[in-house]
């Protein structure tokens, strides 16, 4: 495996873990941190003490607050900002990118207002050639475990087979196995909507409901995600894979999940403003619940779990009242 020049845009826990991962694999990585003081502190300490403590940056990783410097001349550019920052940050970075750069999205979410998936946002803000060759990374991976070198599998989706294969071949490592697919929409929908279901799973556990309820939420949540994805044109099989069931199970059951932690706090009686005020990182499911409800309504797909999460998060409906509404719906066949 040859050494590659990689930019990682976004120095939260996941962006930092990718920088550590690829640096340890022998690649040259430039990690963009928007705060000048924070970037300088990371560069000096060789560690992201705020978001990924305990994992040292390899010598091949450089931290900068200069966005153009970060992306200029890089073969691979990873976008790892919160989804609401993609349009602004990637839009600014676009002019400095090499025309042959392969952009790899690792953010998860749907854009508020437009209801667009991330590939559509990329088409708006990136040059046509770069947007057409962009790829989208998603799957069951927690940042701390990746940075520690624990084995993991993930999926890379792209519209251009040659570009997807090039990225898959160059970036797969012995402890980081990348699978490929052409179902960009399915990968993006699964990665976005699982965060909403994970809030529900955490809420269930916070209420003390136990394993039966959590697994019911995961299973019916997957059915809901699949219905929405297929209605939009995604392949049903994608949702049984790493970016669907795999990521959903991890995010619903792993305590490193920020979305699950939001749900736990709600189940234990905390209020959304207090939960959000205490968080130092974004829980994408909070914003996505709003967009997902609007999207499901627009395409005419029944999404009762998403509706319940929206009611609790954005309409201030009491948790137990929303659960009662959810469970008292008319019965239906499992495949519906």
C-alpha positions in Angstrom: 0.0 0.0 0.0 1.5 3.3 -1.1 1.4 6.5 1.1 -1.3 8.9 0.1 -1.8 12.6 0.8 -5.1 13.0 2.7 -7.0 16.0 4.1 -9.5 15.5 6.9 -11.9 18.5 7.2 -13.2 18.5 10.8 -11.4 17.8 14.0 -14.1 16.3 16.1 -13.8 12.8 17.5 -14.5 11.1 14.2 -12.3 13.3 12.0 -9.5 13.0 14.5 -9.8 9.2 14.6 -9.6 9.1 10.8 -6.4 11.2 11.0 -5.0 8.8 13.6 -6.1 5.7 11.6 -4.6 6.8 8.3 -1.5 8.3 9.9 -0.9 4.9 11.5 -1.4 3.3 8.1 1.5 5.3 6.7 -0.4 8.1 4.9 0.4 11.8 5.1 -2.6 13.5 6.7 -3.5 17.2 7.1 -6.3 17.6 9.7 -8.3 20.8 9.5 -9.5 22.4 12.8 -11.4 25.6 12.3 -10.1 27.2 15.5 -6.6 28.6 15.2 -5.8 28.2 18.9 -7.3 24.7 19.1 -5.4 23.7 16.0 -2.1 25.0 17.4 -2.7 23.2 20.7 -3.4 19.9 18.9 -0.3 20.3 16.8 1.8 20.9 19.8 0.3 18.3 22.2 -0.1 15.7 19.4 -3.5 14.8 20.8 -7.1 16.0 20.6 -7.7 16.4 24.3 -11.2 17.8 23.9 -12.7 15.1 21.7 -10.4 12.1 21.4 -8.2 12.0 24.5 -5.6 9.3 24.9 -4.9 8.8 21.2 -1.7 10.3 20.0 -1.4 11.8 16.5 1.2 10.0 14.4 4.1 12.1 13.2 2.6 12.0 9.7 -0.4 14.0 10.8 -0.3 17.8 10.7 -3.0 20.0 12.2 -3.9 23.4 10.6 -6.6 26.0 10.8 -6.0 27.0 7.2 -8.7 25.3 5.1 -7.0 25.9 1.7 -3.7 24.6 3.0 -5.4 21.5 4.3 -7.0 20.5 1.0 -4.5 21.8 -1.6 -2.7 19.0 -3.5 -4.4 16.2 -1.6 -5.6 13.1 -3.5 -8.3 12.3 -0.9 -10.4 14.9 1.0 -12.5 13.6 3.8 -15.5 15.8 4.8 -16.2 15.1 8.5 -18.0 18.3 9.6 -21.5 18.2 11.2 -24.0 17.9 8.4 -25.3 21.5 8.9 -21.8 22.8 8.2 -21.1 20.9 4.9 -22.5 23.6 2.6 -20.4 26.4 4.1 -17.1 24.5 4.8 -16.9 22.3 1.8 -18.0 25.2 -0.4 -15.1 27.2 0.9 -12.7 24.3 0.4 -13.8 23.6 -3.2 -11.8 26.3 -4.9 -8.5 24.9 -3.4 -9.1 21.3 -4.3 -7.2 19.5 -7.0 -9.5 18.8 -10.0 -8.7 15.1 -9.6 -9.3 15.0 -5.8 -11.6 12.3 -4.5 -13.9 13.7 -1.8 -15.0 11.2 0.8 -17.9 12.2 2.9 -18.0 10.8 6.5 -20.8 13.1 7.8 -24.3 11.8 8.5 -27.6 13.7 8.3 -30.1 15.4 6.0 -30.1 19.1 5.3 -32.7 21.1 7.1 -35.0 23.1 4.9 -34.1 21.5 1.6 -34.5 17.9 2.9 -31.5 17.0 0.7 -29.1 14.1 1.2 -25.4 14.9 1.4 -24.7 13.9 -2.2 -27.2 16.5 -3.4 -25.5 19.2 -1.2 -22.1 18.2 -2.7 -23.6 18.7 -6.2 -24.5 22.2 -5.2 -21.2 23.3 -3.6 -18.4 21.3 -5.4 -17.2 21.6 -9.0 -19.1 19.2 -11.2 -16.3 16.8 -11.8 -15.4 16.5 -8.1 -19.0 16.1 -7.1 -19.6 13.4 -9.7 -16.6 11.4 -8.4 -17.4 11.9 -4.7 -17.8 8.9 -2.4 -19.7 8.4 0.8 -18.3 6.4 3.8 -20.7 5.0 6.4 -21.0 2.0 8.8 -20.7 0.8 12.4 -17.5 2.5 13.7 -16.9 4.3 16.9 -14.1 6.8 16.9 -12.2 5.5 20.0 -12.1 2.0 18.7 -10.9 3.0 15.3 -8.2 5.1 16.7 -7.1 2.2 19.0 -6.6 0.1 15.9 -9.5 -2.4 16.7 -10.7 -4.2 13.5 -13.8 -2.7 11.8 -15.7 -2.9 8.6 -17.3 0.0 6.7 -18.9 0.7 3.4 -17.9 3.2 0.7 -20.6 4.3 -1.8 -20.0 6.1 -5.1 -21.5 6.8 -8.4 -18.2 6.4 -10.3 -16.9 2.8 -10.1 -13.3 3.6 -10.9 -13.1 6.3 -8.2 -14.8 4.2 -5.6 -12.4 1.3 -6.3 -9.4 3.6 -6.2 -10.4 4.9 -2.7 -11.3 1.5 -1.5 -8.0 0.0 -2.6 -5.8 2.9 -1.3 -7.4 3.3 2.1 -8.3 -0.3 3.2 -6.1 -1.5 6.0 -5.5 -4.7 7.9 -7.8 -3.4 10.7 -10.1 -1.2 8.5 -11.9 -3.2 5.9 -13.8 -1.2 3.3 -16.6 -2.7 1.2 -18.0 -0.9 -1.8 -21.5 -0.2 -3.3 -23.1 2.0 -5.9 -26.1 2.7 -3.7 -25.2 6.1 -2.5 -28.7 7.1 -1.6 -29.2 3.9 0.6 -26.0 4.4 2.4 -26.8 8.1 3.1 -30.4 7.4 4.2 -29.3 4.6 6.6 -26.5 6.7 8.1 -28.8 9.7 8.7 -32.0 8.0 10.0 -30.4 5.5 12.3 -29.5 8.4 14.6 -33.2 9.2 15.2 -33.9 5.6 16.1 -30.9 5.5 18.4 -32.4 8.3 20.4 -35.5 6.1 20.9 -33.4 3.1 21.9 -31.6 5.2 24.5 -34.8 6.5 25.7 -36.2 3.0 26.2 -33.2 2.0 28.2 -33.4 5.2 30.2 -36.9 4.3 31.2 -35.8 0.9 32.2 -37.7 -1.0 29.6 -35.0 -3.6 29.0 -33.8 -5.7 26.0 -37.1 -6.7 24.5 -38.2 -3.1 23.9 -34.8 -2.0 22.6 -34.7 -4.8 20.1 -38.3 -4.1 19.0 -37.3 -0.5 18.4 -34.2 -1.5 16.4 -36.1 -4.0 14.3 -39.1 -1.8 13.6 -36.8 1.2 13.2 -34.9 -0.6 10.5 -38.2 -1.4 8.7 -39.1 2.3 8.9 -35.7 3.4 7.5 -36.0 0.8 4.7 -39.4 2.0 3.7 -38.2 5.5 3.4 -35.1 4.6 1.5 -36.8 2.3 -1.0 -39.5 4.9 -1.6 -36.7 7.4 -2.5 -35.0 4.8 -4.9 -32.5 3.0 -2.7 -32.0 -0.7 -2.7 -33.7 -2.6 0.1 -30.7 -4.9 0.5 -28.5 -2.0 1.5 -30.4 -1.6 4.7 -29.4 -5.1 5.8 -25.8 -4.2 5.4 -23.1 -2.2 7.3 -24.6 1.2 6.7 -28.1 0.0 7.6 -28.5 -2.7 10.2 -24.9 -2.6 11.2 -24.7 1.1 12.0 -28.2 1.0 13.5 -27.4 -1.7 16.0 -24.1 -0.1 17.0 -25.6 3.4 17.5 -28.6 2.0 19.4 -26.7 -0.2 21.8 -23.2 1.3 22.2 -22.8 3.8 25.0 -20.2 5.8 22.9 -23.2 6.9 20.8 -24.1 10.5 21.3 -27.6 9.9 20.0 -28.2 7.0 22.4 -27.0 9.2 25.3 -29.5 11.9 24.3 -32.2 9.2 24.5 -30.9 7.9 27.9 -31.1 11.4 29.3 -34.7 11.9 28.0 -35.8 8.6 29.4 -34.4 9.6 32.8 -36.5 12.7 32.8 -34.1 15.4 31.6 -35.3 18.1 29.3 -34.0 18.7 25.8 -32.6 22.2 26.4 -30.6 21.0 29.4 -29.4 17.9 27.5 -28.2 19.9 24.5 -26.6 22.6 26.7 -24.5 19.9 28.4 -23.2 18.4 25.1 -19.9 19.4 23.6 -20.5 17.5 20.3 -23.4 17.3 17.9 -26.0 14.5 18.2 -27.2 14.5 14.6 -30.4 12.7 15.4 -31.8 15.8 17.1 -31.9 17.8 13.9 -32.5 14.8 11.7 -35.7 13.9 13.5 -37.3 17.2 12.2 -36.0 16.7 8.6 -36.9 13.0 8.6 -40.5 13.6 9.7 -40.9 16.2 6.9 -39.3 13.9 4.3 -41.5 10.9 5.2 -44.6 13.1 5.0 -43.5 14.5 1.7 -43.1 11.1 0.1 -46.1 9.6 1.9 -44.3 6.9 3.9 -45.6 5.9 7.4 -42.8 6.6 10.0 -44.4 6.2 13.5 -41.1 5.9 15.4 -39.7 9.0 13.7 -43.0 10.8 14.4 -42.7 9.9 18.1 -39.1 11.1 18.3 -40.1 14.4 16.7 -42.9 14.8 19.1 -40.7 14.3 22.1 -37.7 16.3 20.8 -39.3 19.2 18.9 -42.9 19.4 20.2 -42.2 18.9 23.9 -44.7 16.0 24.1 -44.0 14.0 27.4 -42.0 10.8 26.8 -44.6 8.4 28.2 -47.4 10.1 26.3 -45.6 9.8 23.0 -44.9 6.1 23.8 -48.5 5.5 24.5 -49.5 7.0 21.2 -46.9 4.8 19.4 -48.0 1.6 21.0 -51.7 2.2 20.7 -51.8 2.5 16.9 -53.9 0.0 15.0 -52.2 -3.4 14.4 -50.6 -4.1 11.1 -48.8 -6.9 9.2 -45.1 -7.1 9.8 -44.2 -6.5 6.1 -46.2 -3.3 5.9 
